[in-house]
Amino acid sequence: MEGENIEFLLSSRKKKNGEPSYKLLEGGFIYVFNKYAIGGNRKLWNCEQNYAGFCRARVHTVNEISASQ
């Protein structure tokens, strides 16, 4: 939801270039970074449980502020 508080969690994995990777916590759910939207100004995050088929939610962030879900 727009304007909700979000929190970034440090992931145990690192990016290919060795930089730290983050997960997003919002509304009691954990999201993992999926990709940049066309134009590169929004990040798209998938629910961590999506890979197991349990959660289809997505979060879009603009400047690390939740824009939609």
Summary of the structure (lengths in Angstrom):
residues: 69
radius of gyration: 11.8
end to end distance: 5.7
largest distance: 31.9
contacts: 163
relative contact order: 0.24
helix: 7%
strand: 55%
